[in-house]
Amino acid sequence: MRPSTPPSDRAAWLKGPAFKCSIKPTVQHRPWRLVLLGPPGVGKGTQAELLAAEFGACHLSTGDVFRTAKRMDSCQATAAMVGALALMRAGKLVSDELVMAMVAERSGCLHCAGGFILDGFPRTVQQAMDFDKLLATENIVLDAVIDYELSLDATIARAAGRLTCPNCHAVYHTASKLPKIVGTCDQCGGRLKQREDDRSEVACIRMRQYTAVTEPLTAYYQQRGVLIPISAEPSPSEIFANSRKALEARRR
């Protein structure tokens, strides 16, 4: 059953463990604990929102954490976050160890009574292995890993039309998810922008990097028996329907 008030407030996840979410999730008898994979621009954020609303789960995006952390006045300055931001400002990749430390700091979110949908993590086999160890320590079982598959050309085209609100991080698209008012976020009224990494030339580079890193990751989850490949070619509603059907089939 679709909850009337999805747990959209993720203060503990976005700002750090010292912060409390103002909205309590709907307690689920069998909460879903999911990881979403897919290239940049594939629509993981949209699917995460749809799945979160359907299952009452909390959408946890590591990308949102880093974007929030750039405004350190609203984010807990833990050692892991300070180290990650220093690397980002120097134009360097955040190490697996720091990303894992950031997630581990927020392990309370993994125990959310409504379940979780993790978007943007893990990104490497090492992160996946470390995450498995964390889940085992926390006595949490990962239900499934959905891999949204899309061709290079389609991914670049989709990224080029994506618009993001810099305030609340809501995502829109010029072809499939227009805001009610052009250029304005429906949720907070912020001015929508195209992220630098959504530009065509940048998206092409990111896609090739993603493929090189993620092929071993999908193989890892395939071996574990939790990978669910889903085509991201159809409309968002069709992709969601296919995702839900595949997930429900796992619990029959």
C-alpha positions, 0 to 999 in steps of 0.5 A: 500500500502506498503511504500517504506521507512518505519519509522524505525528511532525511536529516540524519542521513544528509546532515549527520547522525547528530541530527534527527528526522522530523518525520517518522517512517511507516513501520513495515512488517518486511521493510525493503532494503535495496541498492540501486545501480545505474549510469549517471542520468539513468533516472535512479533518483526518480525510481528511488522516489517512486519505490520509496513512496510505494514501500514507505522506505527512506531514499538515501543518496550519497550524492545528496550527502556530499552536496549538503556537506558543501554547506558545512553550516548545515552539516555535521563536520565529522572527520570522514566528511571533512576529509571527503570535502578536502579531496573534493575541493582539490578535484580528487576522488573521495577514497573508498575508506572515506565514503565507507566511513561516512556511510558507517557514521549514518548506520542508524539510517540503515535500521529505518523501520520503513527500510531504505533505498540506497542510491549512489553507493556502493560504487566499487567492489571494495565498497560493496565488500565493506558494506556487506561487512557493515550490514553483517555487523548491524544484523541487516540483510540486503534484499536486492540490488537493482541495476538499471541498464541504458545504452551510452547514447540514451544515457547522454541524451537523458542527462542533457535534459535533467534539471536539478533544484540546488536547494532541495535536490529535486530532479526534473527532466525537459522530456519526461518530468517538467515542473509546473512552472518553467524553471521553478522547483515544485517543492521549494520554489528554487530556481532549477539548474543543469548540473555541470556533470550533466552536460553532454561532454561530461556525461560521456566521460562519466559514463565510460568511467562508470562502465569500467568501475561498475562491471565488476560490481554488477558481477559481484552482486550477480554472484551473491544472487541479489542482482536484478537487471532492469531496462531503463529504456521505457518511460519512468512509470514502466520502469517502476512497474517492472522494478516493483514486479521483479521485487515482488517476485523475489518474495513469493 
